[in-house]
Amino acid sequence: MGLTRSAIIGIMAWGLMTAMHVRHEIAIGMGIFSAFFVQSIFQANARGVLKHKASSLQNELNIAVHQICDMKRALDVTTKDLKEALDELHRRDAVGSPAARELLARQEEAMSAQKVALARSTDRSFETLESLERMIISQGEQTTRVQEVLSMVLEKLALEPRQNINMRDSVLTQENNSTPSMTEDIISLLG
């Protein structure tokens, strides 16, 4: 395309020179010179555009090279850190595994012992609760019996003549400092 343009411009320059009645050799020389001159301008322009593109691509390539170098450094650091971590894990596994297994075994034994102790303690607690319940029932029955006897004694004493008897706070008291006579019925209730 560029050569065709240059040829057309060279032919136009030759035609113009011919129309101006310039000698034929000079007209041909001016046509060829014009074609080469225009072609050199087009090539210089294309060369400038290509240089600009090449410079832009070179800058992008330099940036990409720097990024790749940074990524390589980061990858090297990460690889080194991972290798050290893996070595540490292997070391800890070699050193810590027997101790960890022994600790787990001891903990399992302790949990089994606690389970047995808890079961025994629960059984003892139920036995204690049952005995406390029997004792409370027994005490309740005894208290009821004592209250019945006391109310009968109080009733018998109240029926005896010449006595002034008061009941205060479940305590039998007698005024006039006289001693109540205890009949055989009252004594048999207490006995």
C-alpha positions as CSV (number, residue, x, y, z in Angstrom):
1,M,0.0,0.0,0.0
2,G,2.8,2.4,0.9
3,L,4.7,1.6,-2.3
4,T,1.6,2.2,-4.4
5,R,1.1,5.6,-2.7
6,S,4.8,6.5,-3.3
7,A,4.5,5.4,-7.0
8,I,1.3,7.5,-7.5
9,I,3.0,10.6,-5.9
10,G,6.1,10.0,-8.1
11,I,3.9,9.8,-11.2
12,M,2.0,12.9,-10.2
13,A,5.3,14.7,-9.7
14,W,6.5,13.6,-13.1
15,G,3.2,14.6,-14.7
16,L,3.4,18.0,-13.0
17,M,7.0,18.6,-14.2
18,T,6.0,17.5,-17.7
19,A,3.1,19.9,-17.7
20,M,5.4,22.7,-16.7
21,H,7.5,21.8,-19.7
22,V,10.6,20.7,-17.7
23,R,13.1,18.6,-19.5
24,H,12.1,15.0,-19.6
25,E,15.1,13.6,-17.7
26,I,14.7,16.1,-14.9
27,A,10.9,15.3,-14.7
28,I,11.6,11.6,-14.4
29,G,14.3,12.3,-11.8
30,M,11.9,14.6,-9.8
31,G,9.2,11.8,-10.0
32,I,11.6,9.2,-8.7
33,F,13.0,11.5,-6.1
34,S,9.4,12.4,-5.0
35,A,8.5,8.7,-4.8
36,F,11.5,7.9,-2.7
37,F,11.1,11.0,-0.5
38,V,7.4,10.2,0.2
39,Q,8.3,6.5,0.8
40,S,11.0,7.5,3.3
41,I,8.5,9.8,5.1
42,F,6.0,7.0,5.4
43,Q,8.6,4.6,6.6
44,A,10.0,7.1,9.1
45,N,6.4,7.5,10.4
46,A,5.9,3.8,10.6
47,R,9.3,3.3,12.2
48,G,8.3,5.9,14.9
49,V,5.0,4.1,15.6
50,L,6.8,0.8,15.8
51,K,9.5,2.3,18.1
52,H,6.8,3.7,20.4
53,K,5.0,0.3,20.5
54,A,8.4,-1.5,21.1
55,S,9.2,0.9,23.9
56,S,5.7,0.4,25.5
57,L,6.1,-3.4,25.1
58,Q,9.6,-3.2,26.6
59,N,8.3,-1.3,29.7
60,E,5.5,-3.9,30.1
61,L,8.0,-6.7,29.7
62,N,10.3,-5.1,32.4
63,I,7.3,-4.7,34.8
64,A,6.4,-8.4,34.1
65,V,10.0,-9.5,34.7
66,H,10.0,-7.6,38.1
67,Q,6.7,-9.1,39.1
68,I,8.0,-12.6,38.1
69,C,11.1,-12.0,40.2
70,D,9.0,-10.9,43.2
71,M,6.8,-13.9,42.8
72,K,9.8,-16.2,42.6
73,R,11.3,-14.6,45.8
74,A,7.9,-15.0,47.6
75,L,7.7,-18.6,46.3
76,D,11.2,-19.3,47.6
77,V,10.4,-17.9,51.0
78,T,7.1,-19.8,51.2
79,T,8.8,-23.0,50.1
80,K,11.5,-22.5,52.8
81,D,8.8,-21.8,55.4
82,L,6.8,-24.9,54.4
83,K,9.9,-27.1,54.5
84,E,10.8,-25.8,58.0
85,A,7.2,-26.3,59.2
86,L,7.2,-29.9,57.7
87,D,10.5,-30.7,59.4
88,E,9.2,-29.3,62.7
89,L,6.0,-31.4,62.3
90,H,8.1,-34.5,61.7
91,R,10.3,-33.7,64.7
92,R,7.3,-33.2,67.0
93,D,5.6,-36.3,65.7
94,A,8.7,-38.3,66.4
95,V,9.2,-36.9,69.8
96,G,5.6,-36.3,70.9
97,S,3.7,-39.3,69.7
98,P,4.8,-41.8,72.4
99,A,4.3,-39.2,75.1
100,A,0.9,-38.2,73.7
101,R,-0.2,-41.9,73.5
102,E,0.9,-42.5,77.1
103,L,-1.0,-39.4,78.2
104,L,-4.1,-40.4,76.4
105,A,-3.9,-43.9,78.0
106,R,-3.5,-42.4,81.4
107,Q,-6.5,-40.1,80.9
108,E,-8.6,-43.1,79.7
109,E,-7.7,-45.0,82.9
110,A,-8.5,-42.0,85.1
111,M,-11.9,-41.6,83.3
112,S,-12.6,-45.3,83.9
113,A,-11.7,-45.0,87.6
114,Q,-13.9,-41.9,87.9
115,K,-16.8,-43.7,86.3
116,V,-16.5,-46.6,88.8
117,A,-16.2,-44.2,91.7
118,L,-19.2,-42.2,90.5
119,A,-21.3,-45.4,90.2
120,R,-20.3,-46.5,93.8
121,S,-21.0,-43.0,95.1
122,T,-24.4,-43.0,93.5
123,D,-25.3,-46.4,95.0
124,R,-24.2,-45.2,98.5
125,S,-26.2,-42.0,98.0
126,F,-29.3,-44.0,97.3
127,E,-28.7,-46.2,100.3
128,T,-28.2,-43.1,102.5
129,L,-31.4,-41.6,101.1
130,E,-33.4,-44.7,101.8
131,S,-32.1,-45.0,105.4
132,L,-32.8,-41.3,106.0
133,E,-36.3,-41.8,104.6
134,R,-36.9,-44.8,107.0
135,M,-35.5,-42.8,109.9
136,I,-37.8,-39.8,109.1
137,I,-40.8,-42.1,108.9
138,S,-39.9,-43.7,112.2
139,Q,-39.4,-40.4,113.9
140,G,-42.7,-39.2,112.5
141,E,-44.4,-42.3,113.9
142,Q,-42.7,-41.8,117.3
143,T,-43.7,-38.1,117.4
144,T,-47.3,-39.0,116.6
145,R,-47.3,-41.6,119.3
146,V,-45.7,-39.2,121.9
147,Q,-48.3,-36.5,121.0
148,E,-51.1,-39.1,121.5
149,V,-49.8,-40.1,124.9
150,L,-49.3,-36.5,125.9
151,S,-52.8,-35.5,124.9
152,M,-54.2,-38.5,126.9
153,V,-52.1,-37.6,129.9
154,L,-53.2,-34.0,129.6
155,E,-56.8,-35.1,129.4
156,K,-56.5,-37.4,132.4
157,L,-54.7,-34.7,134.4
158,A,-57.4,-32.2,133.4
159,L,-60.1,-34.5,134.8
160,E,-58.4,-34.7,138.2
161,P,-60.0,-32.3,140.7
162,R,-58.2,-29.4,142.5
163,Q,-55.6,-28.7,140.0
164,N,-55.0,-25.8,137.7
165,I,-53.0,-26.9,134.6
166,N,-51.8,-24.8,131.7
167,M,-50.2,-26.0,128.5
168,R,-47.5,-23.6,127.1
169,D,-45.3,-24.5,124.2
170,S,-45.9,-28.2,124.5
171,V,-44.7,-28.1,128.2
172,L,-47.0,-29.2,130.9
173,T,-47.0,-26.8,133.9
174,Q,-48.9,-26.7,137.1
175,E,-49.8,-23.7,139.3
176,N,-50.1,-23.6,143.1
177,N,-46.9,-25.8,143.4
178,S,-49.1,-28.8,143.9
179,T,-48.1,-32.1,142.6
180,P,-50.7,-33.8,140.4
181,S,-51.5,-37.3,141.4
182,M,-50.5,-39.9,139.0
183,T,-53.0,-42.6,138.6
184,E,-52.2,-46.0,137.4
185,D,-53.9,-45.2,134.0
186,I,-51.6,-42.3,133.4
187,I,-48.5,-44.3,134.4
188,S,-49.5,-47.1,132.1
189,L,-49.9,-44.6,129.1
190,L,-46.4,-43.3,129.7
191,G,-45.0,-46.8,130.0
